[in-house]
């Protein structure tokens, strides 16, 4: 039985592409066995059992990107996780190892490359992560989401720009159907606010500052994903106010929400941007300022430079208000339409198919 090892996780941005790859592999090769490698602390420990996948955990930790005594523990855990990865690869004997980023992907990719097991890397961001940059020269193939990422690699002949695979439950439906499904008026404009899978307090606070602008807006609707940790605070602050706002802590059916919306206010995680462009949505992007190597800002700049989005840095949220700017954009149908058109041009719906087709080459003939 052919076996695939998928290594990565920690956050949804690294985990969901891996799950999407696994689900598509199972569709096209029902006989393939899939094992995930991650950590017990990452999102994968919670999510993978829900999808029915086996997780093998490593005791690896991330590197603090400044002089810090805690990096001594990083070195200890790195050596330990390399030994764990060596034992795991010897036991599992996968045909190929695919890394989707995050520090948990490093040890399996490195060890596999030293013992003759083919390795593939899927990099989500326009500024590649440390693990990808470190191991790309050893990989058989590196799948990039953005053309802009190529300049960060010395070796170029194993790079392919394919885009990002979106989460497996992402489905687009008709806009009217989507709005009815979400309990929204099909004839009224919709602004979608998304702070990422965990929400974003800074984004929520910026929206709260301008809620008065929604008073009396009978033809406007705001769908607002606050995150689980901030939902009660926001509910309390909105209590008693008659505003066209739908509050949710987390959105399961992102495809329906994007389809229903006219404009998106969002963080700039790679997976989020892949979904926004797939739906051709204009966006106001607020990059998370503490992301590794400021990669969310680099991601946002790709859309901004293409004319598909506008960007507001978190430090400027009190000066440039996202909700106020969204209301201005909704009045400019020509600009909104142009942004939507540019957004669609950036979409790469074929990303998942290309990645899985390459993986299957290492397993022999595609039986399905």
Secondary structure, DSSP 8 states (H G I E B T S, - for coil): --EEEEE--SSHHHHHHHHHHHHHHHHH-TT-EEEEEE-SSSTHHHHHHHHT-EEEE-------SSS-TTHHHHHHHHHHHHHHHHHHHHHH--SEEEE-SSTHHHHHHHHHHHTT-EEEEEE-SSS--HHHHHHGGG-SEEEES-GGGGGG-S--TTEEE------TT-----HHHHHHHTT--TTSEEEEEE--TT--HHHHHHHHHTGGGGTT-TTEEEEEE--TTTHHHHHHHHTT---SEEEES--S-HHHHHHH-SEEEE---HHHHHHHHHTT-EEEE---TTSGGGHHHHHHHHHHHHTSEEE--GGGTTTS-HHHHHHHHHH-HHHHHHHHHHHHHH--TTHHHHHHHHHHTTSSS---
